[in-house]
Amino acid sequence: MLTTKQVLDQIAAEVSPLLKRCGFRKSGRLWRRAANEGIVQVINLQGSVWNADTNGRCTINAGIYVPRLAELLGIGRVTDTPTDADCHLRVRPAMLDDGNDTWREFDTTKPPTIDRAITDLTNTLTQFALPWIATHTTLAEIGRELQRTSEWWWAAACSLALDDREAATNFLSLAIRNASATHAPHLRRWGAEHDLLTDRGGAI
């Protein structure tokens, strides 16, 4: 009898040819593709921590990693082999459909349920994951998404990476204004390190 881990490996092997044709390179249940400006696009197959016995479920995650942002922010790894957890933009593609965090269930003793999971995940990749990744291929596009989601500090770092100091200052101001009392001093120190603060210690 197959274990849930073996079925996850089988599913990964089945969807891998599609991602390979799109330029992704496989590493276990994770795929990476290099884009412009050092950006790395990431897709991974995630199994539920609750998988047990013959019952399992899984989903697809997609993300965008920018090593320059990791450098500027001073958090996270600076690496050319990022995981989903390292990414600066992350999405559960299934939620782009109807907003529901849908997981694909399977029973290791029932091959049709495995086939159905493979079909559903392939559709998720083609209809949602790959199109989403295609709209975030440059720093400018990533910056706009960070602004849309009100990730103001990260948007400030993205603007710095684009040499737009005015925008970086404005976004840092928003980040400080919305930060907690414990986090705001850190943002001010970061702004001072990058010459985005006035002598009074406030954002320009």
Residue frames as qw, qx, qy, qz and C-alpha x, y, z in Angstrom:
[[0.000, 0.887, 0.461, 0.000, 0.00, 0.00, 0.00],
 [0.384, 0.522, -0.025, 0.761, 1.25, 3.46, -0.88],
 [0.315, -0.509, -0.441, 0.669, 1.86, 6.02, 1.85],
 [0.175, 0.932, 0.283, -0.145, 0.55, 9.58, 1.54],
 [0.228, -0.748, 0.384, 0.491, 4.15, 10.77, 1.05],
 [0.421, -0.031, 0.776, 0.469, 4.60, 8.37, -1.86],
 [0.318, 0.716, 0.611, 0.116, 1.38, 9.64, -3.43],
 [0.023, -0.938, -0.002, 0.346, 2.58, 13.23, -3.06],
 [0.321, -0.481, 0.615, 0.536, 5.80, 12.28, -4.85],
 [0.406, 0.329, 0.791, 0.319, 3.70, 10.63, -7.57],
 [0.194, 0.894, 0.391, -0.107, 1.58, 13.77, -7.97],
 [0.169, -0.819, 0.275, 0.474, 4.73, 15.91, -8.16],
 [0.395, -0.182, 0.747, 0.503, 6.13, 13.65, -10.86],
 [0.359, 0.570, 0.718, 0.174, 2.89, 13.91, -12.85],
 [0.129, 0.957, 0.226, -0.127, 2.66, 17.72, -12.84],
 [0.479, -0.587, 0.314, 0.572, 6.40, 18.22, -13.32],
 [0.503, 0.228, 0.573, 0.605, 6.44, 17.91, -17.16],
 [0.105, 0.886, 0.399, 0.211, 4.06, 20.87, -17.45],
 [0.319, -0.919, 0.070, 0.220, 6.30, 23.03, -15.28],
 [0.624, -0.268, 0.468, 0.565, 9.44, 21.82, -17.04],
 [0.428, 0.549, 0.519, 0.497, 7.98, 22.97, -20.36],
 [0.064, -0.963, -0.202, -0.167, 7.47, 26.39, -18.75],
 [0.391, 0.677, -0.370, 0.502, 11.14, 26.58, -17.75],
 [0.590, -0.666, 0.294, -0.348, 10.90, 25.49, -14.11],
 [0.468, 0.356, -0.788, 0.183, 13.48, 23.20, -12.55],
 [0.803, -0.442, -0.286, -0.280, 12.35, 20.56, -10.06],
 [0.189, 0.384, -0.746, 0.511, 13.77, 19.97, -6.58],
 [0.084, 0.169, 0.876, -0.444, 11.68, 17.45, -4.68],
 [0.120, 0.683, 0.720, 0.027, 8.16, 18.85, -4.59],
 [0.046, -0.841, -0.071, 0.534, 9.33, 22.38, -5.40],
 [0.637, 0.471, 0.358, 0.493, 10.02, 24.08, -8.73],
 [0.210, -0.735, 0.010, 0.645, 12.00, 27.26, -9.45],
 [0.583, 0.593, 0.341, 0.438, 12.39, 29.50, -12.49],
 [0.370, -0.364, -0.009, 0.855, 14.77, 32.45, -12.82],
 [0.278, 0.859, 0.416, 0.110, 13.28, 35.70, -14.10],
 [0.353, 0.709, -0.060, 0.607, 14.58, 39.25, -14.67],
 [0.158, -0.749, 0.272, -0.584, 16.43, 41.31, -12.04],
 [0.103, 0.304, -0.859, 0.399, 17.46, 38.27, -10.02],
 [0.684, -0.116, 0.230, -0.683, 13.85, 37.34, -9.32],
 [0.090, 0.092, -0.989, -0.066, 13.11, 33.66, -8.68],
 [0.681, -0.123, -0.141, -0.708, 9.61, 32.28, -9.22],
 [0.059, -0.187, 0.941, -0.276, 8.63, 29.39, -6.97],
 [0.762, -0.144, -0.249, -0.580, 5.91, 26.76, -7.08],
 [0.021, 0.265, -0.928, 0.261, 5.56, 23.96, -4.57],
 [0.668, -0.280, -0.587, -0.363, 3.27, 21.05, -3.82],
 [0.176, -0.380, 0.615, -0.668, 2.29, 21.08, -0.15],
 [0.526, -0.264, -0.802, -0.103, 0.90, 18.12, 1.72],
 [0.514, -0.695, -0.044, -0.501, -1.27, 18.59, 4.78],
 [0.002, 0.447, -0.769, 0.457, 0.31, 18.03, 8.19],
 [0.671, -0.082, 0.477, -0.561, -2.82, 16.05, 8.99],
 [0.720, 0.311, -0.533, -0.316, -2.22, 13.42, 6.29],
 [0.391, -0.354, 0.797, -0.295, -2.44, 9.99, 7.91],
 [0.653, 0.140, 0.736, -0.110, -3.06, 6.36, 7.05],
 [0.457, 0.322, 0.678, 0.478, -4.65, 6.26, 3.59],
 [0.123, 0.902, 0.412, 0.033, -6.22, 9.71, 3.68],
 [0.474, -0.250, 0.091, 0.839, -4.32, 12.69, 2.34],
 [0.286, 0.902, 0.322, 0.002, -4.77, 16.11, 0.84],
 [0.558, -0.167, 0.199, 0.788, -2.52, 18.59, -0.90],
 [0.241, 0.924, 0.239, -0.176, -2.42, 22.00, -2.52],
 [0.639, 0.397, 0.102, 0.651, -0.26, 24.23, -4.72],
 [0.263, -0.845, -0.103, 0.454, 1.57, 27.35, -3.52],
 [0.595, 0.582, 0.136, 0.537, 3.19, 30.01, -5.70],
 [0.399, -0.828, -0.071, 0.386, 5.63, 32.72, -4.74],
 [0.511, 0.766, -0.079, 0.383, 8.09, 35.34, -5.94],
 [0.704, -0.558, -0.029, 0.438, 11.51, 35.75, -4.30],
 [0.364, 0.873, -0.086, 0.313, 13.74, 38.81, -4.75],
 [0.773, -0.154, -0.283, 0.547, 17.27, 38.50, -3.32],
 [0.221, 0.408, -0.083, 0.882, 17.75, 42.27, -3.45],
 [0.511, -0.628, -0.130, -0.573, 14.77, 42.72, -1.13],
 [0.871, -0.375, -0.270, 0.168, 16.18, 40.17, 1.29],
 [0.593, 0.134, -0.185, 0.772, 19.43, 42.16, 1.31],
 [0.035, -0.495, -0.012, -0.868, 17.75, 45.53, 1.81],
 [0.656, -0.571, -0.198, -0.452, 15.26, 44.37, 4.43],
 [0.031, 0.508, -0.752, 0.419, 17.84, 42.41, 6.39],
 [0.675, -0.092, 0.579, -0.449, 15.36, 39.61, 7.04],
 [0.917, 0.325, 0.159, -0.170, 15.13, 36.19, 5.47],
 [0.744, -0.196, 0.460, 0.443, 17.76, 34.33, 3.51],
 [0.338, 0.746, -0.348, -0.455, 19.74, 35.71, 0.60],
 [0.586, -0.115, 0.793, 0.123, 19.81, 32.66, -1.61],
 [0.352, 0.317, -0.550, -0.688, 19.51, 31.46, -5.18],
 [0.352, -0.145, -0.909, -0.171, 17.50, 28.41, -4.05],
 [0.342, -0.166, 0.354, -0.855, 14.53, 29.92, -2.21],
 [0.018, -0.319, -0.946, 0.060, 11.64, 27.93, -0.82],
 [0.161, -0.696, -0.548, -0.435, 8.04, 29.06, -0.68],
 [0.494, -0.742, -0.345, 0.293, 8.65, 30.38, 2.83],
 [0.474, -0.277, 0.108, 0.829, 11.43, 32.69, 1.57],
 [0.246, 0.502, 0.529, 0.638, 9.22, 34.43, -0.99],
 [0.039, -0.158, -0.210, 0.964, 8.28, 38.11, -0.77],
 [0.606, 0.072, -0.119, -0.783, 5.02, 37.55, -2.62],
 [0.073, -0.012, 0.995, -0.060, 3.04, 34.41, -1.85],
 [0.619, 0.057, -0.058, -0.781, -0.34, 33.14, -2.93],
 [0.461, 0.086, 0.877, -0.107, -2.47, 30.02, -2.69],
 [0.108, 0.085, -0.589, -0.797, -3.51, 29.81, -6.37],
 [0.127, -0.429, -0.885, -0.130, -6.73, 27.91, -5.65],
 [0.083, -0.642, -0.491, 0.583, -7.93, 30.96, -3.72],
 [0.016, 0.299, -0.307, -0.903, -7.62, 33.08, -6.86],
 [0.120, -0.280, -0.840, -0.449, -10.58, 31.14, -8.22],
 [0.404, -0.644, -0.507, -0.406, -13.32, 31.64, -5.63],
 [0.206, -0.692, 0.336, -0.605, -11.50, 32.82, -2.51],
 [0.898, -0.371, 0.090, -0.219, -11.70, 29.41, -0.88],
 [0.101, -0.637, 0.764, -0.009, -8.60, 27.65, 0.43],
 [0.938, 0.127, -0.019, -0.321, -9.36, 24.42, -1.43],
 [0.260, -0.501, 0.822, 0.077, -7.21, 21.34, -0.85],
 [0.715, 0.237, -0.515, -0.410, -7.30, 18.28, -3.12],
 [0.672, -0.350, 0.573, -0.313, -8.12, 15.09, -1.24],
 [0.633, 0.332, -0.660, -0.230, -7.05, 11.57, -2.13],
 [0.854, -0.334, 0.340, -0.210, -7.16, 8.04, -0.76],
 [0.047, -0.597, 0.767, 0.232, -3.96, 6.04, -1.30],
 [0.430, 0.050, 0.902, -0.010, -6.03, 2.87, -1.86],
 [0.502, 0.677, 0.519, -0.143, -8.23, 4.44, -4.54],
 [0.479, -0.028, 0.405, 0.778, -6.30, 5.40, -7.72],
 [0.145, 0.709, 0.506, 0.469, -9.22, 7.42, -9.19],
 [0.312, -0.919, -0.195, 0.140, -8.96, 9.87, -6.28],
 [0.540, -0.455, 0.289, 0.647, -5.25, 10.31, -7.01],
 [0.372, 0.327, 0.564, 0.660, -5.95, 10.86, -10.70],
 [0.048, -0.872, -0.438, -0.213, -8.60, 13.44, -9.82],
 [0.439, -0.801, 0.004, 0.408, -6.17, 15.28, -7.55],
 [0.510, -0.149, 0.444, 0.722, -3.59, 15.36, -10.35],
 [0.214, 0.586, 0.571, 0.533, -6.17, 16.73, -12.80],
 [0.222, -0.921, -0.321, 0.003, -7.39, 19.37, -10.36],
 [0.502, -0.667, 0.147, 0.531, -3.86, 20.50, -9.46],
 [0.464, 0.114, 0.511, 0.715, -2.85, 20.67, -13.12],
 [0.063, 0.775, 0.492, 0.392, -5.86, 22.90, -13.77],
 [0.388, -0.877, -0.140, 0.246, -4.89, 25.08, -10.80],
 [0.550, -0.345, 0.321, 0.689, -1.40, 25.47, -12.24],
 [0.329, 0.289, 0.559, 0.704, -2.53, 26.38, -15.75],
 [0.072, -0.777, -0.510, -0.361, -5.52, 28.55, -14.84],
 [0.376, -0.915, -0.121, -0.086, -4.23, 30.39, -11.78],
 [0.700, -0.552, 0.160, 0.425, -0.63, 29.76, -10.62],
 [0.597, 0.091, 0.373, 0.705, 1.20, 30.34, -13.89],
 [0.136, 0.772, 0.339, 0.521, -0.89, 33.39, -14.93],
 [0.442, -0.891, -0.088, 0.051, -0.36, 34.94, -11.48],
 [0.690, -0.381, 0.247, 0.564, 3.39, 34.42, -11.71],
 [0.497, 0.411, 0.411, 0.644, 3.38, 35.95, -15.20],
 [0.040, -0.899, -0.240, -0.365, 2.05, 39.23, -13.79],
 [0.488, -0.852, 0.185, 0.048, 4.92, 39.56, -11.28],
 [0.896, 0.217, 0.053, 0.383, 8.08, 39.26, -13.34],
 [0.396, 0.545, -0.149, 0.724, 9.75, 42.62, -12.61],
 [0.298, -0.191, -0.534, 0.768, 10.58, 44.68, -9.53],
 [0.231, -0.066, -0.066, -0.968, 8.12, 47.34, -10.66],
 [0.629, -0.254, -0.550, -0.487, 5.28, 44.80, -10.84],
 [0.584, -0.254, -0.685, 0.355, 6.25, 43.35, -7.47],
 [0.129, -0.045, -0.318, 0.938, 6.34, 46.83, -5.98],
 [0.427, -0.190, -0.247, -0.849, 2.83, 47.58, -7.20],
 [0.693, -0.300, -0.635, -0.165, 1.56, 44.36, -5.61],
 [0.459, -0.184, -0.577, 0.650, 3.25, 45.24, -2.31],
 [0.120, -0.051, 0.096, -0.987, 1.54, 48.63, -2.44],
 [0.562, -0.245, -0.484, -0.624, -1.82, 47.03, -3.24],
 [0.729, -0.345, -0.589, 0.056, -1.52, 44.79, -0.19],
 [0.313, -0.893, 0.084, -0.311, -0.27, 47.69, 2.02],
 [0.873, -0.246, -0.046, 0.418, 3.11, 46.05, 2.70],
 [0.138, 0.988, -0.029, 0.060, 4.56, 49.53, 3.01],
 [0.456, -0.712, 0.483, 0.227, 8.00, 48.68, 4.42],
 [0.678, 0.028, 0.644, 0.352, 8.63, 46.08, 1.75],
 [0.454, 0.807, 0.331, 0.180, 7.28, 48.50, -0.87],
 [0.120, -0.958, 0.230, 0.124, 9.81, 51.05, 0.40],
 [0.572, -0.422, 0.628, 0.316, 12.62, 48.51, 0.00],
 [0.644, 0.426, 0.572, 0.276, 11.39, 47.67, -3.50],
 [0.250, 0.961, 0.105, 0.054, 11.44, 51.37, -4.42],
 [0.343, -0.792, 0.447, 0.236, 15.01, 51.62, -3.11],
 [0.668, -0.053, 0.667, 0.327, 15.97, 48.69, -5.30],
 [0.487, 0.673, 0.469, 0.300, 14.49, 50.64, -8.21],
 [0.404, -0.010, -0.019, 0.915, 16.45, 53.80, -7.20],
 [0.190, -0.658, -0.365, -0.630, 13.22, 55.69, -6.51],
 [0.312, -0.047, -0.618, 0.720, 14.09, 57.30, -3.19],
 [0.327, -0.149, 0.061, -0.931, 11.09, 59.61, -3.15],
 [0.762, -0.190, -0.422, -0.452, 8.68, 56.69, -3.35],
 [0.633, -0.045, -0.687, 0.353, 10.75, 54.78, -0.79],
 [0.061, 0.087, -0.440, 0.892, 10.45, 57.69, 1.62],
 [0.545, -0.160, -0.105, -0.816, 6.70, 57.97, 1.13],
 [0.803, -0.143, -0.541, -0.207, 6.15, 54.25, 1.66],
 [0.477, 0.011, -0.658, 0.583, 8.37, 54.25, 4.74],
 [0.212, -0.175, 0.247, -0.929, 6.28, 57.09, 6.15],
 [0.746, -0.169, -0.271, -0.584, 3.17, 54.96, 5.69],
 [0.736, -0.022, -0.657, 0.162, 4.90, 51.96, 7.26],
 [0.237, 0.083, -0.570, 0.782, 5.92, 53.95, 10.34],
 [0.412, -0.181, 0.057, -0.891, 2.49, 55.53, 10.64],
 [0.834, -0.128, -0.274, -0.462, 0.81, 52.12, 10.66],
 [0.569, 0.208, -0.743, 0.285, 3.41, 50.26, 12.70],
 [0.688, -0.621, -0.374, 0.037, 3.00, 49.11, 16.27],
 [0.267, -0.931, 0.227, -0.106, 4.84, 50.92, 19.03],
 [0.746, -0.429, 0.460, 0.217, 7.39, 48.11, 19.21],
 [0.745, 0.306, 0.433, 0.404, 7.99, 47.89, 15.45],
 [0.247, 0.958, 0.109, 0.096, 8.13, 51.61, 14.59],
 [0.330, -0.832, 0.389, 0.219, 11.60, 52.16, 16.13],
 [0.683, -0.082, 0.626, 0.366, 12.98, 49.37, 13.97],
 [0.514, 0.697, 0.422, 0.269, 11.53, 51.00, 10.86],
 [0.021, -0.995, 0.084, 0.039, 13.04, 54.34, 11.87],
 [0.532, -0.571, 0.537, 0.321, 16.45, 52.74, 12.33],
 [0.659, 0.259, 0.608, 0.359, 16.12, 51.08, 8.93],
 [0.322, 0.899, 0.258, 0.145, 15.13, 54.40, 7.36],
 [0.235, -0.914, 0.280, 0.176, 18.12, 56.13, 8.94],
 [0.656, -0.272, 0.603, 0.363, 20.47, 53.45, 7.65],
 [0.510, 0.398, 0.606, 0.464, 19.21, 54.12, 4.14],
 [0.152, -0.156, 0.052, 0.975, 19.15, 57.93, 4.47],
 [0.140, -0.509, -0.675, -0.515, 15.39, 58.18, 4.26],
 [0.388, -0.742, -0.502, 0.218, 14.90, 60.15, 7.50],
 [0.087, 0.876, -0.053, 0.472, 15.24, 63.81, 8.41],
 [0.278, 0.368, -0.603, 0.651, 17.51, 65.02, 11.20],
 [0.511, -0.321, 0.292, -0.742, 14.41, 65.09, 13.44],
 [0.236, -0.119, 0.952, -0.158, 14.14, 61.33, 13.08],
 [0.624, 0.429, 0.470, -0.454, 10.93, 61.37, 11.10],
 [0.603, 0.304, 0.614, 0.409, 10.36, 60.20, 7.56],
 [0.113, -0.182, 0.246, 0.945, 10.98, 62.92, 5.00]]
